Amino acid sequence: MTKPSSGYGAIISKCVGLPICKATRSRISSGREHALFQWANAHFSGEVMAEDARFWNRMARRYAAQPVADQAVYEEKLHRTRRYLSSESQVLEFGCGTGSTALLHAPYVANIVAIDFSKEMISIAREKARGAGIDNVHFEVAGIEAYDVGRASFDAVLGLSVLHLVRDKQAVVNTVYTMLKPGGVFVSSTACVADTRLGFLRYVAPLGRAIGLLPFLDVMTHEALLDCHRKAGFEILEDWQPSAEKAVFVIARKPA
């Protein structure tokens, strides 16, 4: 096993959850691409959204092969979520990745629509569903920003490890609010990087995007995340962070 590096490359690798080679670490740490910071910050447009999809399409198989970082924490999140689900629940998960969480929740609900803008992620998710014989999870290639459903359509919406990857989290949370039935819940798990030792990624992440190593990353605080929910109209039911370096798990309710 290679000894982990303490440089920028290793920190970016930890943030994204994918390995970065030694040569790339050296390239980032040396600052030779410093000029690309301005380029990255100037080109957040529709084309950049397409670039994000291409990034996750490239990473899909490697992402699917990554083990769960902390199985005990993951199981606790599943348990907490299921307290708000029932056999009648209609559920949406956005940014579903390769579908693992949606498939685990499937036996506890009536139906799950799971969306992701990466067609390769959805392809893997569909393979998993077929292999498991699960027919109440429907995977679609779509992003939450443009997903067209009626108002008050779902009892629960899940956004796991995704809010820190969207450019306008307030718009996304507002959209979730309109999708939920009165009394419905929004379950999210979000990396609040600004509160950790990785806070300086607000400067490094645009460089990573510019050279194709990272997707967009919103370096937010825990309080900014909660404030986003409150502004949309949500009531915070659960606000759990297993440790200072872990993602923030929030369950919020739309008032009945």
Protein Blocks (a to p, Z undefined) as FASTA:
>chain_A
ZZddfbfklmmmmmnopacdfklmmmmmnopmmmmmmmmmmmgcfklmmmmmmmmmmmmm
mmmmpccfblmlmmmmmmmmmmmgcfkbccddehklnommmmmmmmmpmbdcdddfbfkl
mmmmmmmmmmnopakbccddddfklmccdehkbfbdcdehklmmcfblmlmmmmmmmmpc
ghiacddddddfklmmklmmmmmmmmmmmnopaccdddddfklmmmmmmmnopacfbdcd
fbfkbccdddddddZZ
